[in-house]
Amino acid sequence: MTDDTRPDDGGEAVSDEEVDEVLQEIERKRSLRGWALVLVALIGISFSVFQMWLAAKGFVLSLSLPGVVSDPDQATEVVFASLQLLQINAVHVSFGLILTFLLYPGSTGDGPLSRRCIALGSLVDEKLGAEHPVSRVVHAIGDALAWAFLDAEMDRVTPSDFVFIALSVLSAAYFVTDFDEIQRMRALGLERGRPIQEVFTFLEPMAGLLGPLADTSYAFVLGAVGVLLVLEATRRAISLWLMVIVAAFIVYARFGVLIPQDAAYVGVLSIPELSWPSIIQNLWYNTENGVFGIPVTVSVQFIYIFILFGAFLEMSGAGKWFIDLAYGATGTRKGGPAKASILASGFMGTISGSSIANTVTTGAFTIPLMKRSGYSPEFSGGVEASASSGGQILPPVMGAAAFLIVQYTATPFADVIVVATIPAIVFFFGVWVMVHFEAVKEDIGGLDSSELVNIRSHLRSGWFYLVPLVLLLYYLIIERLSVARSAWFTLIAIGALIALVAAYSDETRARLGITLASLFGLTTLTQYFTGQGIFGYLFNRFVQATTAFPPLFNRIDGLVAADLAAEGALALPGPQPLGAAFSAALGNVGTLIILAGVLTLITRPRLDSPLLSFDNAVDDAAETTSDAIGRPELASNGLYKLGVFLGKSMESGARTAVPVVIAVAAAGIIPGVISVSGLGPNLVSLITAVAGGSLVLLLVVTAFSSIILGMGMPTTVTYIILVSLLAPALTEFGVPLLAAHLFILYFGVIADITPPVAVAAYAASGVAKSDAFETGIEAFSLSLNKAIVPFAFIVTPGIILLRRNPDAATLDIGDKYRVVGTADLLDVGYAIPEILIPVIGVFLGVVALAATVIGFAYAPVSRGERAAFAFSSLLLMAPALAVSGVYDLLGLVGIVGGEMTVLLDVVLRGVGLALFLFLMAKNRQRGGDPAVRSGTAEPA
């Protein structure tokens, strides 16, 4: 690895302000204050409430009124709105657009267009003089444009932003209010839609002034504007590069017909002629493809709620607790700070799904400690970036990727988790071995135990942080609930635990226990006697008391007529058996715990919980809001801080979700164009022809495409685009569907730490105060096994627990492999050669790879030994890849290769194992010689 002797800051702690500066530099978000900050918070909280309601109630926005029915076994549903998937997706994207235009500036004055405008003003001044009328006009126009579009200080919302926000609201409103017209146009075409003056009748008198708009479908205009808004939001929140790619596909959809069909190679890209209305209809009014297609559907149903889950955990203080836990578990070991960073970053990365955010927030704790223990700043930043980016491949959450794989492959979530587990563990194990070898080489010890938490006491004080994760796995894998329902129940669990812990102390624990027991007992009794919970029973009594006032009753229940109550049809459910009553009360225990915590905090508002330590952002928000309303004493009020925690978590979740929402909306346009143009089969044929029948070459092309396209872009975008372009070609070669999707995902993640645009590594360098490019080199080197393991599980699917179906010849491509079951594992003839031996080989292979990269095992490794270690690593991890490559080379000279058999695979892994053991034994023997042991390894 690099040997950087530059002086650094000595491993001093990184402040929250420095972390914010690094994130600000990379994400380029505004630093809003005052009313704009409040507006963002309100919209963010509304976005989260909307998504939580969807997770809890589905697409019907309704409210249950227990007991207000003629049928005592049911509850009345007051329906506010019943939305279709397209409407839900439109509202979801509209929230993302609004927050994007609030949070991200359109221009800061440092772009090429702004610089040219400034240069033009200077040129006019130079030629004509500053007081010349033309100069004044030019400067007046420039000032007006700057006022409308420019946000040089990144702290104000411009008038143009409000125009874009209004258009975003208008687009969502049209889906909600005129959905019947949209459904008709989906069958008849956008040209059959009403013009704008018929939609907004107040424009009728001035229809003549509208020009071409008076004869153009309003739906077409709004769809075109909507697509342009998504492109502009993509430029702001993601990158200009992605916006150009997406725009190029839209242009291709319209003008791809101009490509000659008989042209060499590119002729297959010729497509039928498509009109602009047809393109807009498919990109804007479609849930199969386009802006509101599968990626946005996944965001609505899965991604957002898990981002919110991560935000609740983070704001509760779980991040700091898990970092302390990781350091307590590994901090005293050889190179302990780096090993703790791997554990902490991997855990937080799987929840957040953002390599950059996780690198900076977790790295603020881990990087200074790594530097102080003796690791170079570049190596410290590389470890943090590598582990943080690996969080996106680590089950159970895997950022947003797991949910996209579920949707695109129609695979149960539990199966995706099973398939992704072994390669993820292999990756983190490989990074662990590398930092260990580096620690031994540089003689880096661990931290003093006095600097670390005691594991046992730490678990006792923060055990409740583990409960949501255990519940999540229970709901997903054991109960097999839907992803959205599992996340919703887990959110309730987090809220209940935080409320319980916030109200707990030695002084209040008896009161808290009595309150909870009383609420549980009352709920059980009301269920036993009336068949309702305590809240339903009280509400029913209230409604019965108001039946003498029909207007009031009608407002309470819009679905049940007032005369129904007058005729005595309003009835209470009957008594329940005691067991059923107890079970019903147990089902509401989360709500009861929250209520017990709130009631306890009401009686002890100044309670300082000894167990709970909210994130600093919650404390800062409590102080800021209490000062703003002139009640600074509220900042120490337990109930108030609990409310701030809830609001801050929802706002933070919305802010985190914004770039994801925009990314999936923009990326969905590409498969939309491929679908509407019929390009898919032709593209597969082109890619297959370029690969020349070589699976190895196709995998290499896919890997490089993923890395290049993924540079500077979210992993979700890279995944969506390349799955649409390359996954069909991979499956044509017989690659298992899940393996193909995981392969693309892995290399999309690698893009975050691959120079020259290694965004996660550059974020780490900002915290580590290191050279950015060298930090990227270190991060990529540490993640090298992440680039080899995907090739291994493509050629040996048993590594990811996939087995070919015995009747695969009669099935579709995507169904030829299945996840192994217990019977497969007990089949010794299959499990040992195709699962056990390859998995062991992969784990040993990453050890050999670590020796190759670090240049050290028990002693320094020479260049020749590095080459031998690398060869043994290849044979241990993916011998089929080496054999296939040899066969491809032989094919170039006309020699026909053979087939890769299971026996040959086992033999080659055995050769790799023998070579690996020989090298390790030789190196260990040399490591016993003090003169050799103290030598310096050659630079990697």
ABEGO torsion letter per residue (X at the ends): XBBBABBBAGGBBBBAAAAAAAAAAAAGBBBBBEAAAAAAAAAAAAAAAAAAAAAAAEABBBBBBBGBBABAABBBBBBABBBBAAAAAAAAAAAAAAAAAAABBABAGABAAAAAAAAAAAAAAAAAEAABAAAAAAAAAAAAAAAAABBAAGABBBAAAAAAAAAAAAAAAAAAAAAAAAAAAAAAEAAABBBAAAABAAAAAAAAAAEAAAABBAAAAAAAAAAAAAAAAAAAABBAAAAAAAAAAAAAAAAAAABBAABBGAAAABBBBBBAAAAAAAAAABAABEAABAAAAAAAAAAAAAAAAAAAAAAAGAAAAAAAAAAAAAAABBGAAAAAAAAAAAAAAAAAGBAAAAAAAAAAAAAAAAAAAGBBAAAAAAAAAAAAAAAAABOAAGEAAAAAAAAAAGBBAAAAAAAAAAAAAAAAAAAAAAAAAAAAAAGBBBBBAAABBBAAAAAAAAAAAAAAAAAAAAAAAAAGBBAAAAAAAAAAAAAAAAAAAAABBAAAAAAAAAAAAAAAAAAAAAAAAAGBBAAAAAAAAAAAAAAABAAAAAAABAABBAAAAAAGABBBBBBBBAAAAAAAAAAAAAAAAAAAAAAAAAABAABBBAABBBBAAAAAAAAAAAAAAGBAAAAABAAAAAAAAAAAAAAAAAAAAAAAAAAAAAAAAAAAAAAAAGAAAAAAAAAAAAAGGBAAAAAAAAAAAAAAAABGBBAAAAAAAAAAAAAAAAAAAGBBAAAAAAAAAAAAAAAAABOABBAAAAAAAAAAGBBAAAAAAAAAAAAAAAAAAAAAAAABAAAAGBBBBAAAAABBAAAABBBBBAAAAABAAAAAAAAAAAAAAAAAAAAAAAAAAAGBBABBBBAAAAAAAAAAAAAAABAAAAAAAAAAAAAAAGBBBBBBBAAAAAAAAAAAAAAAAAAAAAAAAAAABAAAAABBBBBX
